[in-house]
Amino acid sequence: MSKVSSNRGVICLVLLVLALAPFASRVSAQSTATSSSPTGAIIRMDMNTTVGVLLDEFPRGAQREAAADWALSQYNDFWTKRATAQVKLTYYRLVFRQFFYTAAKGALPLPPKTIWHIDLVGDPQRMQIATHDYVSVNYHFWTYIVTDAASPGISEPALSTIGGTWDEPFQLPADPELVMERSGYACLDESTYPANSVFEESVYYFFDQTCQVETPATSLCHVTAFPTQSCTDALTEDIGIVQPNMHFRRVAYDPELASDFRRGKTTSLTGPDLAADEESLREENRVYYRYFTSSSCDVFYGTISSPGWKRLLTFSTNTRNDGSQPIYIGDLTNPNNPWLTSNVFEFGNCDQEWDFNFYVNFDYNTAHGVKRAFCIEDTSRYHNDETTPLTGTYESCNFQGISPGWGDEYQFGISGQWVDVTNVDTTQPHELTYTLNPKQFLCEGQTLDVNNQPVDPTNLSALVFDTTSLTDAQGNPISRIRCNFSSNYAANNVGQVSVSQGPGGFVNNPCDRGQVGPLRDCGFTPPSNAYSCPAGSKVKLSCKTGGSKQVLRVCEVSQMLGVGIPCTYLNSASDTIIDGDSETVTFSCPAVRDATVAGTGGYSVSNAPLAPSGPAEPVACTQN
C-alpha cells in the first residue's frame, strides 16, 4: 500500500512516463535475451556510516557506564543487525524516490536483504555524536542491483551509462532503535493513511527524513499528530544524526556477477502468480491493545466489532507477483473500468480510497480477520533480476495492479490489519494464516475474452466478468473476471506461521534487538491490578525496589476487560527510574475510557530493569 502524499502529485506527468517505461524495458530485456548485446544492467550500492547505542537516557555515573560496558561487550552479530536496521530506514525514500525531486527520476530500491553485505570497520568505541553520548561502530554497506538495461537511466539519468554515479543523500538516526519513542511522529510519513496507522515497531515503513513542522491544512506527512520539530531537528536534538550518501555506480554487465546477486524466481510464464511473503508474516506480528471510540472508522466499516479496548494481533501480509505478467486493474478514476462496474471495488473504508474486497483472508486460532478492503500497488521490488524494472508501474490507489517481480505490502499496525484476540487464547502456539485470492477474483493465469480465448490483461475492453451470487454492501451483484487459472496457482497463496503471546502485549516481550534504556517498549512485566483514583487528579506514589534500578511505567486500565493496559512509552502516564531507595512518582490520574460512570479514573503499573542485563525485580509502591 502506497504511502506517497497526494500533495506531491504535481509531477503526475513524470510519473506517467515512468509508469509506461517498465513495459518498454521488460519487452526490451526479453527481446534482447537472445542477442549478443547485454541482457541487463548492474548497479553497485555503497554506504559508509556509523551506527550505535544511545546512552543519554541513562543517568550519568555508574548506570551509564554499565550500559556503555554492555554495549562495548557485544559481538559483531549485534552490530551487524543494528546496521541492518539503519539501512532499512532508507527504504521509503529509495522506493518512492520520484516524489522527492522535481526532475524526472525513478526508484532505486534496495535489493532483497539476503544479498546485503555489511562490513564493520574497526571496533565499537565510546564517542560523542554531536551532543549525544554513544557507543558506536563504523560500517560499510554494499550490494548490487540487477535490472534491465533501460531502467538505470530512467530512474537516474546519471546512471544512463556504464561508469555513471549518483549520491543519494540521507539523514538517519545514529541509533535506529526507539526512533518513535525518542522523536514521536516527527519522521513518520502517514500521508494517505488513516490516523494511528504507524506504531513503534513499524517505523521503517514510514520513515521520511523530509517531514517538516506542519498543520492539518499544510500536511504532507503528518496525520495522527503534528510535531513541533522537523525530522532533521528531531534526529539532531533527540537521537543523534548521521548523514551518509548512498553511492550508486553503474558497472559493466557481467553474467557471473549478475548470477551471484540475482534473486527471485518466475513461477508462471503465462500470467501473474501471487505469492505470500511468509518471512514478513513471521517477523512482523505483534499483540497490542488499542482503544476505539464509537466514531472510529474501524467501527463504522466493521474492522472492529464494537467500541472499546481491544487486544489485537496485528501482522504484515505482504504479497509478491512471481509471474511473468501483471495483475492489472488500471485507472479507477475511469467510471467505465470493468473492475469498477463489476462491483469488486468500493470507495471508502478508513483509507478513503478505491479498495479491493476479496484479496486475502486472515485466521488465528478461533478468530478470523474481517478486513475486506485492499489497495493493490507496487511498493517493494522483490525480484532482483534483468526483467524487473527499478520503478513500479502501479503506485497509487487510483491506478492499481502489481508488476511482475514487484509486490504489495500491507504492514502491521494499519487499519484492519489484525485479528481481534480480546477473547482468544494466545498463550499456546496457534497458526496465524493468511490466504491470498481466496475467491479467485484476481486472475492468476490467462485472462479470457468472450470466446474464452487468452487476452492481454491490460486490454480492459476485451475482458469478461461473470456474475456471481455475491453482492456488495449496497446489494449490487459482484462479477468475477473470466480466467484460465494456472494449474498450480494456489500452491504459494498461503502464508502460515506459529504465533503465541503471553499475558499483555509486545511491550512485555524480551528485548531481542538491543533496545535499551527507560524509553524502550520491551522487557516490561505484565501490568498490575488496577488502582482507583479520580480522573485528572494528581497521584503521588512512593516506590522502592530491593536495591536494583528499575523503570516504573504507569498505564491506563480497562474496566470492561478488567485489566491494566500494557502501554508504550508514548502512551504512558509516567515513566520513572526507581533507584533502589524510595522515589516519588507523580502523574495525572488517567481516565478510564470504558468506564460506566463519568469521571472514573485508574492506573496500573509495570516495571523493567534499567540495565540491559539487569534483573527484573518487583517495585513496591504506596499511594500517598
C-alpha positions in Angstrom: 0.0 0.0 0.0 1.4 3.4 -1.0 2.5 6.0 1.5 3.0 8.7 -1.1 1.4 12.1 -0.4 -1.3 13.2 -2.9 0.1 16.7 -2.4 3.2 15.6 -4.3 1.1 14.9 -7.3 2.4 17.9 -9.1 4.7 15.6 -11.0 2.0 13.4 -12.4 3.4 13.8 -16.0 6.7 12.5 -14.8 5.0 9.5 -13.2 3.1 8.7 -16.4 6.4 8.5 -18.3 7.9 6.3 -15.5 4.8 4.1 -15.4 5.0 3.3 -19.1 8.7 2.8 -19.1 8.7 -0.6 -17.3 6.5 -2.1 -20.1 9.0 -1.0 -22.7 12.0 -2.1 -20.7 10.6 -5.5 -20.0 9.9 -6.0 -23.7 13.4 -4.7 -24.5 15.0 -7.0 -22.0 13.1 -10.0 -23.3 13.7 -9.2 -26.9 17.5 -8.9 -26.4 17.8 -12.0 -24.4 18.9 -14.0 -27.4 21.1 -11.2 -29.0 24.7 -10.5 -28.4 24.0 -7.3 -26.5 23.9 -7.2 -22.7 20.7 -8.6 -21.3 20.6 -6.3 -18.3 22.3 -3.8 -16.1 24.1 -3.9 -12.8 24.4 -1.1 -10.2 26.7 -1.2 -7.2 25.4 0.4 -4.0 27.7 1.5 -1.2 27.1 3.4 2.0 29.7 4.3 4.7 28.4 5.5 8.1 28.1 5.0 11.8 25.6 3.1 13.9 25.4 3.0 17.7 23.7 2.6 21.0 22.4 5.9 22.5 23.4 6.3 26.2 21.8 9.7 27.0 18.7 8.2 28.8 20.9 6.5 31.4 21.7 8.8 34.4 25.4 9.8 34.4 27.6 7.8 36.6 27.6 4.1 37.3 24.3 3.3 35.5 25.5 4.9 32.2 28.9 3.3 32.5 27.4 -0.1 33.0 25.3 0.4 29.9 28.3 1.5 27.9 30.3 -1.5 29.1 27.4 -3.7 28.0 27.3 -2.2 24.5 31.1 -2.4 24.1 30.9 -6.1 25.0 28.5 -7.0 22.2 29.7 -9.3 19.4 29.8 -8.5 15.7 26.4 -10.1 15.1 24.8 -7.5 17.3 26.4 -4.6 15.4 25.6 -6.1 12.0 21.9 -6.4 13.0 21.9 -2.8 14.2 23.5 -1.6 11.0 20.9 -3.6 9.0 18.1 -1.8 10.9 19.6 1.5 10.0 19.9 0.6 6.3 16.3 -0.4 6.3 15.4 3.2 7.1 16.4 4.1 3.5 13.6 2.0 2.1 10.9 4.7 1.9 13.0 7.3 0.0 14.5 4.8 -2.4 11.2 3.2 -3.4 9.3 6.5 -3.7 12.3 8.5 -4.8 10.5 10.2 -7.7 8.3 12.1 -5.2 11.4 13.8 -3.7 12.6 15.5 -6.8 11.0 17.9 -9.4 13.3 16.5 -12.1 12.4 13.2 -13.8 13.7 10.4 -11.6 12.5 7.0 -10.5 13.1 4.4 -7.8 16.5 2.9 -6.8 15.1 0.3 -4.4 17.1 -1.8 -2.1 17.5 -5.4 -3.3 16.5 -8.3 -1.1 18.2 -8.5 2.3 19.7 -11.8 1.5 22.3 -10.1 -0.7 23.1 -7.2 1.6 26.7 -7.1 2.9 27.7 -5.2 6.0 31.4 -4.9 6.9 32.2 -3.5 10.3 35.1 -1.1 10.2 37.1 -1.3 13.4 35.8 -2.0 16.9 33.0 -0.3 18.8 34.1 2.9 20.5 32.7 5.3 23.2 32.2 8.6 21.4 30.1 11.7 21.0 27.8 12.2 18.1 27.2 16.0 18.3 26.0 16.4 21.9 24.9 12.7 22.3 26.8 10.0 24.3 27.2 6.8 22.2 28.9 3.5 21.9 29.1 3.2 18.1 30.9 1.5 15.2 31.6 2.4 11.6 30.5 0.1 8.9 30.4 -0.2 5.1 27.2 -1.4 3.4 27.3 -2.7 -0.1 25.3 -4.8 -2.6 24.4 -4.9 -6.3 21.1 -4.2 -8.1 20.4 -6.3 -11.1 17.9 -5.0 -13.6 17.1 -4.4 -17.2 19.3 -2.3 -19.4 17.0 0.7 -19.7 16.0 1.1 -16.0 19.1 2.8 -14.6 18.9 5.7 -16.9 15.1 6.1 -16.4 15.4 6.1 -12.7 18.5 8.3 -12.6 19.9 10.0 -15.7 23.4 10.0 -14.2 23.3 6.2 -14.4 22.5 6.0 -18.1 25.9 4.9 -19.0 28.5 2.4 -17.5 30.7 4.3 -15.1 27.9 6.8 -14.2 27.5 7.6 -10.5 24.9 9.1 -8.2 24.9 10.0 -4.5 21.5 9.9 -2.7 21.6 11.9 0.5 20.3 10.5 3.7 19.7 11.7 7.3 19.4 8.8 9.6 19.3 8.2 13.4 22.6 7.1 14.7 20.7 4.6 16.8 18.0 3.0 14.7 16.1 1.6 17.7 13.4 3.5 19.6 13.0 6.2 16.8 9.3 6.8 17.6 9.8 6.6 21.3 12.5 9.3 21.1 11.2 11.6 18.3 7.5 10.9 18.2 5.9 11.4 14.8 8.5 13.9 13.6 10.0 11.5 11.0 6.9 9.4 10.1 5.1 10.0 6.9 1.4 8.9 7.3 0.1 10.7 4.2 -2.8 8.8 2.5 -3.2 6.6 5.7 -5.8 6.8 8.4 -4.7 8.1 11.8 -2.9 5.7 14.1 -1.5 3.6 11.2 2.1 3.6 12.4 3.2 2.2 15.8 6.6 1.8 17.5 7.5 -1.5 15.7 6.6 -0.4 12.1 8.8 2.8 11.8 10.9 1.7 8.8 7.8 1.6 6.6 7.1 5.2 7.3 10.5 6.9 7.9 10.8 10.1 5.9 13.7 12.5 6.6 12.0 15.3 4.7 9.0 15.7 7.1 8.6 19.2 8.4 6.6 21.1 11.0 3.0 21.1 9.7 -0.6 21.9 10.5 -3.6 19.9 9.3 -4.0 22.5 6.5 -0.4 22.1 5.2 0.2 18.4 5.9 2.4 16.4 3.6 3.5 13.9 6.2 1.5 14.0 9.4 -2.0 12.7 10.3 -2.1 11.4 13.8 -0.1 14.1 15.5 1.6 17.3 14.4 5.1 17.5 16.0 6.8 20.8 16.7 10.1 19.6 15.3 11.1 18.7 11.7 12.6 15.3 11.2 16.1 16.8 10.9 15.7 18.7 14.1 14.3 15.7 16.0 17.1 13.5 14.8 19.7 16.1 15.7 18.3 17.1 19.1 16.7 13.8 20.4 18.8 11.0 19.0 21.9 12.0 17.1 22.0 12.3 13.3 24.3 10.7 10.7 24.2 12.0 7.1 25.7 9.5 4.7 25.2 9.3 1.0 24.1 6.1 -0.7 26.5 5.8 -3.6 25.3 4.3 -6.8 27.7 3.3 -9.6 26.7 1.6 -12.8 29.2 -1.2 -13.7 29.6 -3.2 -16.8 27.1 -6.1 -17.1 28.8 -9.3 -16.0 26.7 -12.5 -16.3 28.6 -14.1 -13.4 28.2 -11.1 -11.1 24.5 -10.9 -12.1 24.1 -14.6 -11.2 25.6 -14.1 -7.7 23.1 -11.3 -6.9 20.1 -12.3 -8.9 17.1 -13.1 -6.7 13.5 -14.1 -7.4 12.0 -17.0 -9.4 9.4 -16.7 -12.1 6.9 -19.4 -11.4 4.5 -18.8 -14.3 5.3 -17.9 -17.9 1.7 -17.4 -19.0 0.4 -14.9 -16.4 0.7 -13.4 -12.9 1.3 -15.6 -9.9 0.7 -14.2 -6.4 2.8 -15.5 -3.6 2.6 -14.9 0.2 5.7 -13.4 1.8 5.9 -15.7 4.8 9.1 -14.1 6.1 7.3 -10.8 6.8 4.4 -12.6 8.5 7.0 -14.3 10.8 9.0 -11.2 11.6 6.2 -8.7 11.7 3.4 -9.8 14.1 2.7 -8.2 17.4 0.0 -8.2 20.1 -1.1 -4.8 21.4 -4.1 -3.0 22.9 -6.0 -0.2 21.1 -9.0 1.8 22.2 -11.7 2.5 19.6 -14.3 5.3 20.0 -17.8 4.9 18.8 -16.9 7.3 15.9 -13.9 5.3 14.8 -13.8 4.5 11.2 -12.8 0.9 12.1 -16.1 0.6 14.0 -18.0 2.2 11.2 -16.5 0.0 8.5 -16.7 -3.2 10.6 -13.0 -4.0 11.0 -13.7 -3.8 14.8 -17.0 -5.2 16.0 -17.7 -2.6 18.7 -16.1 0.4 20.5 -13.8 0.0 23.5 -10.5 -1.6 24.3 -9.4 -4.4 22.1 -6.5 -6.8 22.2 -5.3 -7.2 18.7 -2.8 -9.5 16.9 -1.5 -7.3 14.1 0.7 -8.6 11.3 2.0 -7.8 7.9 0.6 -9.5 4.8 3.0 -8.8 2.0 2.5 -10.2 -1.4 4.7 -10.6 -4.4 4.0 -11.3 -8.1 6.2 -14.2 -9.2 4.5 -14.5 -12.6 5.6 -13.0 -15.9 2.5 -10.8 -16.4 1.0 -8.1 -14.2 -2.1 -8.2 -12.1 -3.7 -5.3 -13.9 -6.5 -3.2 -12.6 -5.7 0.1 -14.2 -7.3 3.5 -13.8 -10.0 3.5 -11.2 -10.9 7.1 -11.8 -12.5 5.9 -15.1 -16.1 5.0 -14.3 -16.1 2.6 -17.3 -13.3 0.5 -15.9 -14.8 -3.0 -15.8 -13.2 -3.7 -12.5 -15.4 -0.9 -11.1 -18.6 -1.9 -13.0 -18.1 -5.5 -11.7 -18.5 -4.1 -8.1 -15.5 -5.9 -6.8 -14.0 -2.5 -5.8 -15.6 0.0 -3.4 -14.6 3.5 -2.4 -14.3 4.4 1.2 -13.1 2.4 4.2 -10.7 4.0 6.6 -8.2 5.0 3.9 -10.9 6.7 1.7 -9.5 5.1 -1.4 -10.6 2.5 -4.0 -10.2 -0.9 -2.3 -10.5 -4.5 -3.5 -12.8 -6.6 -1.4 -11.6 -10.2 -1.9 -7.8 -10.1 -1.7 -7.0 -12.1 1.4 -8.4 -14.0 4.4 -6.9 -13.9 8.0 -7.2 -16.6 10.6 -5.8 -17.3 14.1 -7.0 -20.0 16.5 -10.8 -19.4 16.6 -10.6 -15.8 15.4 -11.0 -14.5 11.8 -10.0 -11.3 10.2 -12.8 -9.1 8.9 -10.8 -6.8 6.7 -12.1 -6.7 3.1 -10.5 -3.6 1.6 -7.1 -3.6 0.0 -5.5 -1.1 -2.4 -3.2 -3.2 -4.8 0.1 -1.5 -5.6 3.8 -1.8 -6.3 5.5 -1.0 -3.1 8.5 -3.4 -2.9 10.8 -4.8 -5.6 11.1 -8.4 -4.7 12.9 -9.7 -7.7 16.5 -8.5 -8.4 16.8 -9.6 -12.0 17.1 -8.5 -15.6 13.3 -8.5 -16.3 12.2 -6.5 -13.2 12.4 -2.7 -13.8 13.6 -0.4 -11.0 10.4 1.6 -10.8 7.0 0.1 -10.2 4.1 0.8 -12.6 1.2 0.9 -10.0 1.9 3.4 -7.3 -1.5 4.9 -6.2 -4.9 3.6 -5.3 -6.2 5.3 -8.4 -4.1 3.2 -10.8 -3.8 -0.3 -9.3 -2.0 -3.5 -10.1 1.1 -5.5 -9.2 4.0 -5.7 -11.7 5.9 -8.9 -12.3 8.8 -9.1 -9.8 7.2 -6.4 -7.6 4.9 -6.8 -4.5 2.4 -5.1 -2.4 2.9 -4.5 1.3 0.2 -4.3 4.0 2.3 -3.7 7.1 1.3 -4.4 10.6 -0.4 -1.7 12.5 -2.5 -0.2 9.7 -6.3 -0.2 9.9 -7.9 -3.7 9.9 -4.5 -5.4 9.6 -5.3 -7.6 12.6 -7.3 -10.3 14.2 -9.2 -9.4 17.4 -7.8 -11.8 20.1 -9.5 -10.0 23.0 -11.3 -13.2 24.0 -8.9 -15.7 22.3 -6.2 -17.8 24.0 -2.7 -16.7 22.8 -0.7 -18.3 25.5 -0.2 -21.5 23.4 1.1 -21.5 19.8 -1.5 -21.4 17.1 -1.2 -21.0 13.4 -1.6 -17.4 12.0 -2.7 -17.9 8.4 -3.4 -15.6 5.5 -4.7 -16.8 2.2 -4.4 -14.8 -1.0 -7.1 -14.6 -3.6 -9.4 -16.9 -1.7 -12.4 -16.5 -4.1 -10.4 -16.2 -7.3 -11.4 -12.6 -8.1 -7.9 -11.9 -9.4 -6.7 -13.9 -12.4 -3.6 -15.9 -11.7 -3.3 -17.3 -15.2 -4.6 -16.1 -18.5 -7.5 -13.6 -18.8 -10.1 -14.7 -21.3 -12.3 -12.9 -23.8 -15.9 -13.5 -24.7 -14.8 -16.5 -26.8 -12.7 -17.9 -23.9 -9.5 -17.1 -25.8 -6.5 -15.6 -24.0 -6.4 -11.9 -24.0 -4.0 -9.2 -22.7 -5.0 -8.3 -19.1 -4.3 -4.6 -19.9 -6.9 -4.7 -22.7 -9.8 -3.9 -20.4 -12.3 -3.6 -23.2 -11.8 -7.3 -24.1 -12.1 -8.7 -20.5 -15.2 -10.6 -19.4 -16.6 -10.5 -15.9 -19.1 -13.2 -15.0 -21.9 -12.6 -12.4 -21.6 -14.4 -9.1 -24.0 -14.9 -6.2 -22.1 -12.4 -4.1 -23.2 -8.8 -3.5 -21.5 -5.7 -2.3 -22.5 -3.5 0.7 -25.3 -1.9 -1.4 -26.7 -5.2 -2.6 -25.3 -5.0 -6.1 -24.2 -8.2 -7.7 -20.4 -8.8 -7.9 -18.8 -10.2 -11.0 -15.6 -12.2 -11.3 -13.1 -11.9 -14.1 -13.1 -14.8 -16.5 -9.8 -16.6 -16.2 -7.9 -19.8 -17.1 -6.1 -20.3 -13.9 -2.6 -21.8 -13.9 -2.7 -25.4 -12.7 -0.6 -24.8 -9.6 -1.5 -21.1 -8.9 -2.6 -21.6 -5.3 0.5 -23.5 -4.2 2.1 -20.3 -2.9 -1.0 -18.4 -1.9 -0.9 -19.3 1.8 1.3 -17.8 4.5 1.3 -19.6 7.8 3.4 -19.2 11.0 3.0 -20.3 14.6 2.4 -17.4 17.0 1.9 -17.2 20.8 1.9 -14.3 23.2 1.8 -14.4 27.0 -0.1 -12.0 29.2 -0.1 -8.4 27.9 1.4 -7.5 24.5 4.6 -6.8 22.7 5.9 -4.4 25.4 6.0 -7.5 27.7 8.2 -9.5 25.4 12.0 -9.8 25.7 14.2 -7.1 24.2 15.8 -9.1 21.5 17.2 -6.3 19.2 19.3 -4.5 21.8 16.7 -2.0 22.8 18.0 -0.3 25.9 17.0 2.5 28.3 13.9 3.6 30.1 12.0 4.6 26.9 12.2 1.1 25.4 8.9 -0.8 24.7 10.0 -4.3 25.7 11.0 -6.3 28.7 8.3 -4.9 31.0 6.3 -7.1 33.4 2.6 -7.6 32.6 0.5 -4.7 34.2 -0.5 -4.9 37.8 -4.0 -4.9 39.1 -6.0 -1.7 38.6 -5.8 1.1 41.2 -8.6 3.7 41.5 -8.3 7.5 41.5 -10.5 10.4 40.3 -9.8 11.0 36.7 -7.4 14.0 36.2 -6.4 14.1 39.9 -2.8 14.3 40.9 -1.5 11.0 42.1 1.7 10.6 44.2 3.4 7.3 44.7 6.3 6.4 47.0 8.2 3.5 45.3 11.3 1.4 46.0 13.0 -1.7 45.0 15.2 -4.2 46.8 18.3 -2.4 45.5 18.3 -2.7 41.7 17.5 0.1 39.3 14.0 -0.4 37.7 11.9 1.6 35.3 8.3 2.0 36.6 5.7 2.7 33.9 2.2 3.9 34.7 -0.5 2.9 32.3 -4.3 3.1 31.8 -6.8 0.4 32.8 -9.9 -1.1 31.2 -13.0 -1.5 33.3 -14.7 -3.7 30.8 -11.8 -6.1 30.3 -10.7 -5.9 34.0 -7.0 -5.5 33.2 -4.3 -3.0 33.1 -3.3 -1.9 29.6 0.4 -2.7 28.7 1.2 0.7 27.3 4.1 2.0 25.3 6.3 4.9 26.5 4.4 7.4 24.3 1.1 6.3 25.8 2.2 6.1 29.4 1.1 8.4 32.3 4.6 8.2 33.8 7.9 6.5 33.1 10.3 6.8 36.0 13.6 5.3 37.1 13.4 3.9 40.6 16.9 3.9 42.0 16.6 1.4 44.8 15.7 3.8 47.6 12.3 5.4 47.9 11.4 7.5 44.9 8.4 9.8 44.4 6.4 9.2 41.2 3.8 11.9 40.3 1.3 11.8 37.5 -2.2 12.8 36.5 -4.7 10.0 37.0 -5.7 8.6 33.6 -9.5 8.5 32.8 -10.9 5.0 32.5 -12.1 5.4 28.9 -14.6 2.5 29.0 -16.0 3.3 32.5 -19.7 3.2 33.0 -19.5 6.3 35.3 -18.1 9.5 34.0 -15.0 10.8 35.9 -13.8 7.3 36.9 -10.0 7.1 36.8 -7.5 4.4 37.4 -4.0 3.1 36.6 -1.8 0.1 36.6 2.0 -0.3 36.8 4.7 -2.3 35.1 8.4 -2.4 35.5 11.6 -3.4 33.7 15.3 -3.4 34.7 17.1 -0.2 33.7 20.3 -2.0 32.8 20.1 -4.2 29.7 21.4 -7.2 31.6 19.8 -6.3 34.9 17.2 -8.5 36.8 13.5 -7.7 36.8 12.8 -7.0 40.5 9.4 -6.1 42.0 8.8 -2.4 42.7 6.8 -1.7 45.9 4.6 1.4 45.7 2.3 3.1 48.2 -0.1 5.8 47.2 0.2 8.9 49.3 
